[in-house]
Amino acid sequence: MSWFDNLRPRSGRRTANRADGAPMVLDLGAAPRSDSFGPKPRLAYDDQLPRFQSTAGDQLDPRVNDRFAALRIKLRNAFTPSQPINDRRMFAGRVEALRSLIRAIEQQRVHAVVHGERGIGKTSVLNVLSQAARDARYLVISISCGERSNFDETFRAVAAQIPLLFDASHGPTHADTERGGTMADLLPPAPVSTRLAGDMLARVTGTRVLIVLDEFDRCESKDFRHAIGELMKDLSDRAARAQLVIAGVAANLTELLEHIPSIQRNVLALQLPKMTAPEVLQMVSKGEALSGVTFDDAASRMVVSLSVGFPYLASLISHHAGLKALDDQRSVVGEADVSAAADEALEELRGRISRRSQLQIRDAVTHGGLEALGTLAAAAQATGGRFTLTDIAAVSHDAEEKTLNTRLVDTLAEEGMLIQAAEDEYGRRYRFIEASVPAYLWLLSGRGKTLDGAGLAMAEA
């Protein structure tokens, strides 16, 4: 029997997972008698209970005597895995990508579409780009799209942030301008059309407007994507002083914008790649400078290996590793700290996965399927979630592995385990049922390779 047949969750188990992923039987024992507790202990709460290390004003709590508490505060600001980079001092690598975006916006006057995998750092790039644009006196309007975003709602949000001061039909001395009016005041009650939106943005004067739409792929409406494409074309045709920068997870520009054939010459498509080893090392180095916590050479190389080019994973592992060292009253991070951090990161990621998926992954790993699942995770990460058999072949090492992996993905999809398949205008595509599973499998696979020594070899390359 192959390990494929063991992917089904087994009913009747009453187990939990240990930190190493192995089954652990829970034995809660008999309930104590009401008279068996004995005297109620007296607790010194101030000494025994954990407390916050800093105040809500981000100041060190004066009651905390831990000399490493100040370093903890600096560390959390240096490595922020749960948040995109907002501080340019922590922005590592991506210099060429940022330069290309600025050149496209400033010199070519085109719109830009940034696409790439989840956790690759798109929002961080947009944040730094927005800061650079504001430094150049651009009016930057940032909007995060959602599943139900529509054009009318989105444009009204944009118009509400453009003062009438910059509307050529009003000017600084107009009464509505002096009252602090915005372009939103000029919109009719009826839904806004792309033509009306283009007309209004074409009147912008005295500044340049940069409209940043992040998480664009989350919107399920083709009408919305079509309308944004029409607006981009209209603004370019009129040489308007307004440009759009769009970001989302998509394998290529065609998937991100439905209307791309007619606006190709008006758009820079920039795929954000994984970070190189030097760029990850630069991220670690910048974190050291801001936090006062240092990583020895072996620890830094191990972060490179485990993060496999994803800034999110690099930041998450570095954060946990730094805390581990500080908990041991050290300011220097070693390999053991990074190894422990990888385990904590895996536990954190696993906590976002359903019990059913955890059991299926555990059974697959038990039967030697970790590498194959890691390959499927690589295909998912490389395409932003939805992938094809061609994408699987691209990350497989040889024909035999390609055959195994294509059989695997179809087997999982047919059984409804971890993977689901769907037919769309691009053909048959697959995706993991739970969005957190690919990152977990990716790190789990990389963790195994690092323990075997292969991961460090990758870092040396």
Buried (B, 14 or more C-beta within 10 A) or exposed (E): EEBBEBBEBEEEEEEEBEEEBEEEEEEEEEEEEEEEEEEEEEEEEEEEEEEEBBEEEEEBEEEBEBEBBBBBBBBBBBBBBEEBBBBEEBBBBBEEBBEBBBEBBBEEBBBBBBBBBBBBBBBBBBBBBBBBBEEEEBBBBBBEBEEEBBBBBBBBBBBBBBBBBBBEEBEEEBEEBEEEBBBBBBBEEEEBBBEBBBEBBBBBBBBBBBBBBBBBBBBEBEEBBBBBBBBBBBBBEBEBBBBBBBBBBBBEBEBBBBBBEEBEEBBBBBBBBBBEBEBBBBBBBBBBEBBBBBBBEBBBBBBBBBBBBBBBBBBBBBBBBBBBBBEEEBBEBBBBBBBBBBBBBBBBBBEEBEEEBBBBBBBBBBBEBBBBBBBBBBBBBBBBBBBBBEBBBBBBEEEEBBEBBBEBBBBBBEBEBBBEBEEEEEEEBBBBBBEBBBBBBBBBBBBBBBEEEEBBEBBEE
